[in-house]
Amino acid sequence: MVTPTSTGAGPHLPAVASGAGAGGAARSRRGRRAGRWAAVVGAALAVGVAVGWAGHRVLARPPAPVDETAATLVEVTTGSVGASMPLTAVARWQPVAAGTNLAAGTVTAVAVTPGQEVGQGAVLYTVDLRPVVVARGQTPAFRALAPGVRGEDVAQLQTLLTDLGRYRGPVDGRFTAATGAAVRAWQRSLGLAPDGTVQPADVVFVTDLPARVVLDPAVVARGTRLGGGEAVLSRLPASPTFTLPVSATQADVMPAGTPVTLTAPDGTTWQAVSGARTTEADRTVVTLDATGAEPICAAACTQLPVGPETRLAAEVVLVPETSGLRVPSAALSTQADGTVVVVDDDGRAHEVVVRASARGTSAVEGVPEGLLVRVPPDAS
């Protein structure tokens, strides 16, 4: 008899006897061993497959990466590089007081237009039909000039008569008979009674002639009354002032000396450079200066009418136009030694000299026209 054993808390099983029962137990043990071997083999196969897959992942050659850094090829071409900024310039005349009216009466005619150039003896206007003329002189008219009078004002009158071809005597400031004869001839040419005496109201002396002059339209106009003593005459300087009203940002990119091209009323161009600047409220006003001894408008200043202001198209030259070989600025790279290069389609670097750059394009020297150069993808 075999004493039964217990496994855990389960029921007690009877002992197995020899004979037919023993053979069944042996067969059971062999089945369990076969199952265990099958499990071991299966596990080994599974591990082998896993190891093989991992080995393939580790040892296999990785696929070629996608080329995300492919450069764009751009051809070197001939052209020009430059940059400018269109703005509006303002031309404004600044008249200078030049003469005072001494005539009393009604203005019966105005003989000059604003900005007209006048010379010795030109009639400015008439008062009660009597002409008022302009003459060169430092001393203003203040008394009647007649035989026996002497002084600088007489010399100024003699100079006027000489320039008009009426007097051939000495300019000595002495009102002689010869001077009186010249005055009478002159008065007749003006349609006046030739009495030989020049009244202070007859002449307005100004310091410089010829000159471009302006009569105050609020004072001297047909039908207005004059009492004497009015400042009626101004002369224009050789040139108006030219300015550029700009924003603070625009002013920052045009330092003093920046070239500016102005378009004149007749379509021609005038050259200037930026100069001093002032701040007015929320804007900056840049003064434009001439590039040489002559005014900006040179001999063509008469195109600009006398008035509050004249607006002109202006082109501020930020980068002067430069002709030559052009490449995208993004194709340029600076080496450690400071040299600038471009790289061709074969990967060779070519040293270049940059002459100008503007709006993403550079004018260069050192490469042949037609060469293909690389531009990084993030810049193309």
MITI-440373 format. One record per residue (C-alpha): y, x, z; residue in three letters. Coordinates in nm, 4 decimals, decimal comma, padded with zeros to 6 digits. Example, Ala and Ser with C-alpha at 12.3 -4.5 7.8 and 13.67 -1.06 7.14 Angstrom:
BEGIN
-00,4500 / 01,2300 / 00,7800 / ALA
-00,1060 / 01,3670 / 00,7140 / SER
// end
This chain:
BEGIN
00,0000 / 00,0000 / 00,0000 / MET
00,3477 / 00,1173 / -00,0782 / VAL
00,6284 / 00,0259 / 00,1573 / THR
00,9030 / -00,1628 / -00,0228 / PRO
01,2485 / -00,0138 / -00,0358 / THR
01,5869 / -00,1817 / -00,0283 / SER
01,8840 / -00,1226 / -00,2625 / THR
02,1988 / -00,2509 / -00,1107 / GLY
02,1967 / -00,6049 / 00,0158 / ALA
01,9643 / -00,7476 / -00,2545 / GLY
01,6252 / -00,9078 / -00,1954 / PRO
01,3168 / -00,7055 / -00,1138 / HIS
01,0906 / -00,6463 / -00,4157 / LEU
00,7189 / -00,6018 / -00,3928 / PRO
00,5631 / -00,2682 / -00,4732 / ALA
00,4272 / -00,2132 / -00,8225 / VAL
00,0555 / -00,1515 / -00,8429 / ALA
-00,1233 / 00,0842 / -01,0784 / SER
-00,2987 / -00,0353 / -01,3903 / GLY
-00,1260 / -00,2680 / -01,6274 / ALA
00,1832 / -00,2791 / -01,4087 / GLY
00,2114 / 00,1010 / -01,4080 / ALA
00,2050 / 00,1203 / -01,7837 / GLY
00,4884 / -00,1241 / -01,8109 / GLY
00,6954 / 00,0843 / -01,5715 / ALA
00,6416 / 00,3944 / -01,7790 / ALA
00,7466 / 00,2206 / -02,0907 / ARG
01,0599 / 00,1012 / -01,9110 / SER
01,1481 / 00,4539 / -01,8041 / ARG
01,1071 / 00,5833 / -02,1611 / ARG
01,3350 / 00,3063 / -02,2900 / GLY
01,6049 / 00,3967 / -02,0425 / ARG
01,5845 / 00,7653 / -02,1384 / ARG
01,6120 / 00,6752 / -02,5101 / ALA
01,9148 / 00,4597 / -02,4379 / GLY
02,0759 / 00,7410 / -02,2483 / ARG
02,0153 / 00,9828 / -02,5378 / TRP
02,1532 / 00,7336 / -02,7851 / ALA
02,4652 / 00,6963 / -02,5724 / ALA
02,5030 / 01,0713 / -02,5460 / VAL
02,4600 / 01,1151 / -02,9214 / VAL
02,7067 / 00,8340 / -02,9905 / GLY
02,9595 / 00,9831 / -02,7565 / ALA
02,9114 / 01,3237 / -02,9154 / ALA
02,9656 / 01,1778 / -03,2602 / LEU
03,2782 / 00,9998 / -03,1407 / ALA
03,4133 / 01,3181 / -02,9869 / VAL
03,3353 / 01,5073 / -03,3057 / GLY
03,5239 / 01,2619 / -03,5186 / VAL
03,8217 / 01,2750 / -03,2838 / ALA
03,8232 / 01,6530 / -03,2756 / VAL
03,7898 / 01,6690 / -03,6491 / GLY
04,0842 / 01,4325 / -03,6973 / TRP
04,2960 / 01,6285 / -03,4510 / ALA
04,2038 / 01,9529 / -03,6193 / GLY
04,3034 / 01,8073 / -03,9503 / HIS
04,6403 / 01,7009 / -03,8084 / ARG
04,7061 / 02,0427 / -03,6549 / VAL
04,5745 / 02,2679 / -03,9298 / LEU
04,6624 / 02,0681 / -04,2411 / ALA
04,9723 / 02,1796 / -04,4379 / ARG
05,2664 / 01,9448 / -04,3599 / PRO
05,4168 / 01,7507 / -04,6502 / PRO
05,7344 / 01,8857 / -04,8124 / ALA
06,0433 / 01,7422 / -04,6306 / PRO
06,2820 / 01,5206 / -04,8181 / VAL
06,5710 / 01,7413 / -04,9482 / ASP
06,8695 / 01,5900 / -04,7721 / GLU
07,0932 / 01,8888 / -04,8424 / THR
07,0850 / 01,8840 / -05,2210 / ALA
07,4285 / 01,9912 / -05,3474 / ALA
07,6227 / 01,8313 / -05,6305 / THR
07,6962 / 02,0621 / -05,9215 / LEU
08,0533 / 02,0517 / -06,0535 / VAL
08,1813 / 02,2405 / -06,3559 / GLU
08,4769 / 02,4773 / -06,3310 / VAL
08,7444 / 02,3392 / -06,5657 / THR
09,0932 / 02,4284 / -06,6828 / THR
09,3777 / 02,2135 / -06,5566 / GLY
09,6579 / 02,1974 / -06,3051 / SER
09,6843 / 02,1423 / -05,9320 / VAL
09,9879 / 02,0053 / -05,7515 / GLY
10,1098 / 01,7415 / -05,5111 / ALA
10,4345 / 01,5506 / -05,4795 / SER
10,5754 / 01,2592 / -05,2843 / MET
10,7951 / 00,9946 / -05,4523 / PRO
11,0993 / 00,8915 / -05,2514 / LEU
11,4480 / 00,7523 / -05,3086 / THR
11,7522 / 00,9770 / -05,2750 / ALA
12,1050 / 00,8575 / -05,2034 / VAL
12,4149 / 01,0026 / -05,3704 / ALA
12,7445 / 00,9211 / -05,2003 / ARG
13,0949 / 01,0371 / -05,2848 / TRP
13,3134 / 01,1416 / -04,9932 / GLN
13,6766 / 01,0969 / -05,1150 / PRO
13,9455 / 01,3161 / -04,9580 / VAL
14,2941 / 01,1784 / -04,8936 / ALA
14,5278 / 01,3294 / -05,1523 / ALA
14,8582 / 01,1453 / -05,1822 / GLY
15,0950 / 00,8826 / -05,0464 / THR
15,2873 / 00,6169 / -05,2346 / ASN
15,6666 / 00,6104 / -05,1861 / LEU
15,7481 / 00,3348 / -05,4353 / ALA
15,8469 / -00,0123 / -05,3140 / ALA
15,7844 / -00,3224 / -05,5192 / GLY
15,5065 / -00,4976 / -05,7062 / THR
15,2212 / -00,3126 / -05,8725 / VAL
15,2537 / -00,4131 / -06,2351 / THR
14,9708 / -00,2007 / -06,3772 / ALA
14,6905 / 00,0340 / -06,2673 / VAL
14,6393 / 00,3165 / -06,5146 / ALA
14,3293 / 00,4979 / -06,3807 / VAL
13,9758 / 00,3915 / -06,3056 / THR
13,7806 / 00,5079 / -05,9969 / PRO
13,6595 / 00,8620 / -06,0454 / GLY
13,8683 / 00,9263 / -06,3546 / GLN
13,9802 / 01,2840 / -06,4043 / GLU
14,3572 / 01,3240 / -06,4218 / VAL
14,5820 / 01,6211 / -06,4933 / GLY
14,9486 / 01,7137 / -06,4738 / GLN
15,1808 / 01,4209 / -06,5415 / GLY
14,9146 / 01,1506 / -06,5726 / ALA
15,0395 / 00,8007 / -06,4908 / VAL
14,8544 / 00,6522 / -06,1935 / LEU
15,0120 / 00,3046 / -06,1736 / TYR
15,3439 / 00,1330 / -06,2257 / THR
15,5633 / -00,0393 / -05,9707 / VAL
15,8156 / -00,2852 / -06,1086 / ASP
15,7295 / -00,1358 / -06,4497 / LEU
15,8331 / 00,2153 / -06,3405 / ARG
15,5529 / 00,4755 / -06,3808 / PRO
15,4259 / 00,6763 / -06,0846 / VAL
15,2791 / 01,0070 / -06,2023 / VAL
15,0638 / 01,2736 / -06,0408 / VAL
15,1612 / 01,6439 / -06,0296 / ALA
15,0247 / 01,9587 / -05,8710 / ARG
15,1998 / 02,0830 / -05,5585 / GLY
15,1579 / 02,1599 / -05,1903 / GLN
15,4859 / 01,9977 / -05,0862 / THR
15,4903 / 01,6163 / -05,0982 / PRO
15,7805 / 01,4352 / -05,2618 / ALA
16,0425 / 01,3472 / -05,0020 / PHE
16,3860 / 01,3493 / -05,1738 / ARG
16,5573 / 01,2933 / -05,5059 / ALA
16,5574 / 01,5983 / -05,7347 / LEU
16,8817 / 01,6363 / -05,9241 / ALA
17,1208 / 01,9121 / -06,0423 / PRO
17,2091 / 02,1546 / -05,7621 / GLY
16,8971 / 02,0936 / -05,5514 / VAL
16,6821 / 02,3925 / -05,4643 / ARG
16,3404 / 02,4261 / -05,3029 / GLY
15,9663 / 02,4390 / -05,3447 / GLU
15,9597 / 02,0794 / -05,4612 / ASP
16,1958 / 02,1736 / -05,7470 / VAL
15,9618 / 02,4611 / -05,8429 / ALA
15,6709 / 02,2120 / -05,8474 / GLN
15,8751 / 01,9877 / -06,0790 / LEU
15,9557 / 02,2835 / -06,3069 / GLN
15,5832 / 02,3709 / -06,3234 / THR
15,5048 / 02,0132 / -06,4230 / LEU
15,7700 / 02,0160 / -06,6970 / LEU
15,6438 / 02,3540 / -06,8209 / THR
15,2853 / 02,2292 / -06,8419 / ASP
15,4055 / 01,9229 / -07,0347 / LEU
15,5955 / 02,1407 / -07,2820 / GLY
15,9370 / 02,0104 / -07,1752 / ARG
16,0730 / 02,3168 / -06,9969 / TYR
16,0863 / 02,6832 / -07,0989 / ARG
16,3069 / 02,8300 / -06,8257 / GLY
16,2154 / 03,0200 / -06,5121 / PRO
16,0176 / 02,8448 / -06,2383 / VAL
16,2583 / 02,9511 / -05,9639 / ASP
16,3096 / 02,6337 / -05,7611 / GLY
16,6704 / 02,5861 / -05,8828 / ARG
16,7574 / 02,2555 / -06,0500 / PHE
16,9726 / 02,3868 / -06,3342 / THR
17,1106 / 02,2221 / -06,6445 / ALA
16,8002 / 02,3374 / -06,8323 / ALA
16,5861 / 02,1677 / -06,5740 / THR
16,7932 / 01,8492 / -06,6078 / GLY
16,7538 / 01,8507 / -06,9861 / ALA
16,3788 / 01,8833 / -06,9494 / ALA
16,3749 / 01,5949 / -06,7000 / VAL
16,5622 / 01,3653 / -06,9401 / ARG
16,3220 / 01,4464 / -07,2248 / ALA
16,0325 / 01,3707 / -06,9963 / TRP
16,1844 / 01,0414 / -06,8782 / GLN
16,2299 / 00,9264 / -07,2360 / ARG
15,8572 / 00,9959 / -07,3019 / SER
15,7753 / 00,7635 / -07,0134 / LEU
16,0015 / 00,4859 / -07,1385 / GLY
16,2566 / 00,5332 / -06,8617 / LEU
16,6323 / 00,5529 / -06,8770 / ALA
16,7045 / 00,9297 / -06,9041 / PRO
16,9347 / 00,9797 / -06,6060 / ASP
16,8071 / 01,3326 / -06,5303 / GLY
16,7163 / 01,2549 / -06,1672 / THR
16,3598 / 01,2398 / -06,0332 / VAL
16,3218 / 00,9902 / -05,7497 / GLN
16,0696 / 01,0619 / -05,4673 / PRO
15,8802 / 00,7455 / -05,5682 / ALA
15,8294 / 00,8799 / -05,9219 / ASP
15,5786 / 01,1585 / -05,8402 / VAL
15,2779 / 01,1955 / -05,6113 / VAL
15,2126 / 01,5647 / -05,5541 / PHE
14,8492 / 01,6679 / -05,4881 / VAL
14,7131 / 02,0109 / -05,4084 / THR
14,4661 / 02,0500 / -05,6953 / ASP
14,4659 / 01,9348 / -06,0554 / LEU
14,2856 / 01,8400 / -06,2631 / PRO
14,0947 / 01,6216 / -06,0237 / ALA
13,8853 / 01,3108 / -06,0179 / ARG
14,0820 / 01,0536 / -05,8227 / VAL
14,0395 / 00,7150 / -05,6648 / VAL
14,3126 / 00,4622 / -05,5888 / LEU
14,2535 / 00,2398 / -05,2892 / ASP
14,1750 / -00,0942 / -05,4581 / PRO
14,2801 / -00,2876 / -05,1494 / ALA
14,6310 / -00,1404 / -05,1735 / VAL
14,6907 / -00,0622 / -05,5393 / VAL
14,5915 / -00,3554 / -05,7536 / ALA
14,7773 / -00,5528 / -06,0129 / ARG
15,0114 / -00,7893 / -05,8272 / GLY
14,9962 / -00,6281 / -05,4819 / THR
15,3169 / -00,5434 / -05,2996 / ARG
15,3976 / -00,1910 / -05,1872 / LEU
15,6534 / -00,1036 / -04,9256 / GLY
15,6286 / 00,2765 / -04,9458 / GLY
15,4317 / 00,5061 / -04,7202 / GLY
15,0809 / 00,3814 / -04,8085 / GLU
14,7995 / 00,6356 / -04,8415 / ALA
14,6796 / 00,5207 / -05,1810 / VAL
14,5327 / 00,8228 / -05,3566 / LEU
14,2132 / 01,0166 / -05,2839 / SER
14,0423 / 01,2855 / -05,4838 / ARG
13,6712 / 01,3352 / -05,5208 / LEU
13,5002 / 01,6642 / -05,4344 / PRO
13,3148 / 01,8572 / -05,7043 / ALA
12,9926 / 01,6779 / -05,6164 / SER
12,8736 / 01,3873 / -05,4056 / PRO
12,6438 / 01,4430 / -05,1106 / THR
12,2738 / 01,3925 / -05,1759 / PHE
12,0406 / 01,2823 / -04,8971 / THR
11,6829 / 01,1649 / -04,8505 / LEU
11,6165 / 00,8963 / -04,5867 / PRO
11,2579 / 00,9599 / -04,4694 / VAL
11,0224 / 00,8792 / -04,1862 / SER
10,9385 / 01,1356 / -03,9213 / ALA
10,5959 / 01,1876 / -04,0812 / THR
10,7488 / 01,2503 / -04,4218 / GLN
11,0012 / 01,4903 / -04,2735 / ALA
10,7192 / 01,6928 / -04,1167 / ASP
10,5678 / 01,7774 / -04,4570 / VAL
10,8934 / 01,8869 / -04,6188 / MET
11,0449 / 02,1820 / -04,4310 / PRO
11,3795 / 02,3287 / -04,5336 / ALA
11,3629 / 02,4720 / -04,8837 / GLY
11,1119 / 02,2191 / -05,0186 / THR
11,1837 / 02,1586 / -05,3915 / PRO
11,3063 / 01,8107 / -05,4836 / VAL
11,3507 / 01,6759 / -05,8377 / THR
11,6078 / 01,3986 / -05,8867 / LEU
11,6225 / 01,1692 / -06,1888 / THR
11,9794 / 01,1236 / -06,3117 / ALA
12,1079 / 00,7901 / -06,4437 / PRO
12,0684 / 00,9146 / -06,8032 / ASP
11,7034 / 01,0106 / -06,7426 / GLY
11,7518 / 01,3864 / -06,7140 / THR
11,6467 / 01,5697 / -06,3996 / THR
11,8399 / 01,7654 / -06,1388 / TRP
11,6860 / 02,0233 / -05,9089 / GLN
11,7555 / 02,0473 / -05,5360 / ALA
11,5951 / 02,1692 / -05,2143 / VAL
11,5686 / 02,0071 / -04,8744 / SER
11,8146 / 02,1310 / -04,6149 / GLY
11,9460 / 02,0227 / -04,2765 / ALA
11,8279 / 01,7011 / -04,1197 / ARG
11,9700 / 01,4508 / -03,8770 / THR
11,8160 / 01,1576 / -03,6938 / THR
11,9683 / 00,8143 / -03,7384 / GLU
11,8093 / 00,5318 / -03,5382 / ALA
11,4442 / 00,5166 / -03,6463 / ASP
11,4705 / 00,7409 / -03,9507 / ARG
11,5427 / 01,0993 / -04,0455 / THR
11,8048 / 01,1866 / -04,3067 / VAL
11,7422 / 01,5095 / -04,4967 / VAL
12,0380 / 01,6697 / -04,6754 / THR
11,9667 / 01,8015 / -05,0227 / LEU
12,1209 / 02,1336 / -05,1272 / ASP
12,1830 / 02,2875 / -05,4679 / ALA
11,9501 / 02,5606 / -05,5886 / THR
12,2362 / 02,7802 / -05,7134 / GLY
12,6134 / 02,8135 / -05,7228 / ALA
12,6651 / 02,4910 / -05,9194 / GLU
12,6400 / 02,1450 / -05,7622 / PRO
12,3106 / 01,9593 / -05,7881 / ILE
12,4529 / 01,7399 / -06,0648 / CYS
12,6407 / 02,0345 / -06,2244 / ALA
12,8678 / 01,9096 / -06,5036 / ALA
12,7014 / 01,5665 / -06,5072 / ALA
12,8363 / 01,4382 / -06,1756 / CYS
13,0540 / 01,1887 / -06,3606 / THR
12,7358 / 00,9887 / -06,4235 / GLN
12,7445 / 00,8857 / -06,0599 / LEU
12,9809 / 00,5937 / -06,0069 / PRO
13,2283 / 00,5907 / -05,7224 / VAL
13,1133 / 00,3366 / -05,4710 / GLY
12,9207 / 00,2963 / -05,1463 / PRO
12,6166 / 00,4855 / -05,2797 / GLU
12,3934 / 00,5459 / -05,5783 / THR
12,0145 / 00,5470 / -05,5440 / ARG
11,8121 / 00,7946 / -05,7456 / LEU
11,4395 / 00,8429 / -05,7916 / ALA
11,3278 / 01,1617 / -05,6170 / ALA
11,0056 / 01,3608 / -05,6302 / GLU
10,9430 / 01,5898 / -05,3332 / VAL
10,7262 / 01,8796 / -05,4509 / VAL
10,4792 / 01,9439 / -05,1688 / LEU
10,2599 / 02,1785 / -05,3753 / VAL
10,4170 / 02,3196 / -05,6945 / PRO
10,2185 / 02,2451 / -06,0089 / GLU
09,9853 / 02,5391 / -06,0755 / THR
09,7806 / 02,5701 / -06,3941 / SER
09,4488 / 02,7516 / -06,4176 / GLY
09,0802 / 02,7062 / -06,3354 / LEU
09,0030 / 02,4199 / -06,1014 / ARG
08,7211 / 02,3619 / -05,8536 / VAL
08,6717 / 02,1039 / -05,5798 / PRO
08,8157 / 02,2417 / -05,2576 / SER
08,4899 / 02,1425 / -05,0862 / ALA
08,3078 / 02,3998 / -05,3020 / ALA
08,4999 / 02,6823 / -05,1328 / LEU
08,3585 / 02,8584 / -04,8315 / SER
08,5019 / 03,1428 / -04,6259 / THR
08,2785 / 03,4384 / -04,5430 / GLN
08,2767 / 03,6365 / -04,2194 / ALA
08,4933 / 03,9045 / -04,3796 / ASP
08,7548 / 03,6472 / -04,4793 / GLY
08,6703 / 03,6344 / -04,8487 / THR
08,6471 / 03,2968 / -05,0191 / VAL
08,3497 / 03,2239 / -05,2432 / VAL
08,1900 / 02,9541 / -05,4523 / VAL
07,8134 / 02,9304 / -05,5005 / VAL
07,6666 / 02,8676 / -05,8464 / ASP
07,3576 / 02,6621 / -05,9327 / ASP
07,1346 / 02,9707 / -05,8931 / ASP
07,2612 / 03,0330 / -05,5400 / GLY
07,4782 / 03,3317 / -05,6270 / ARG
07,8140 / 03,3635 / -05,4499 / ALA
08,1269 / 03,4399 / -05,6513 / HIS
08,4395 / 03,5646 / -05,4779 / GLU
08,7552 / 03,3780 / -05,5814 / VAL
09,1278 / 03,3889 / -05,5145 / VAL
09,2803 / 03,0509 / -05,4287 / VAL
09,6212 / 03,0062 / -05,5908 / ARG
09,6931 / 02,6467 / -05,4830 / ALA
09,5190 / 02,3487 / -05,3251 / SER
09,6107 / 01,9818 / -05,3327 / ALA
09,4371 / 01,6462 / -05,3191 / ARG
09,0887 / 01,7927 / -05,2831 / GLY
09,1189 / 02,0341 / -05,5770 / THR
09,1978 / 02,4056 / -05,5822 / SER
09,3259 / 02,6359 / -05,8551 / ALA
09,1313 / 02,9635 / -05,8395 / VAL
09,0835 / 03,2970 / -06,0111 / GLU
08,7634 / 03,5002 / -06,0360 / GLY
08,5126 / 03,2681 / -06,2021 / VAL
08,4582 / 03,1741 / -06,5667 / PRO
08,5339 / 02,8330 / -06,7061 / GLU
08,2214 / 02,6192 / -06,7348 / GLY
08,0424 / 02,7704 / -06,4331 / LEU
07,8543 / 02,5126 / -06,2273 / LEU
07,9359 / 02,5393 / -05,8574 / VAL
07,7762 / 02,3673 / -05,5613 / ARG
07,9540 / 02,1013 / -05,3590 / VAL
07,7891 / 02,0008 / -05,0287 / PRO
07,6599 / 01,6402 / -05,0272 / PRO
07,8776 / 01,5382 / -04,7363 / ASP
08,1857 / 01,6371 / -04,9396 / ALA
08,0924 / 01,4990 / -05,2807 / SER
// end
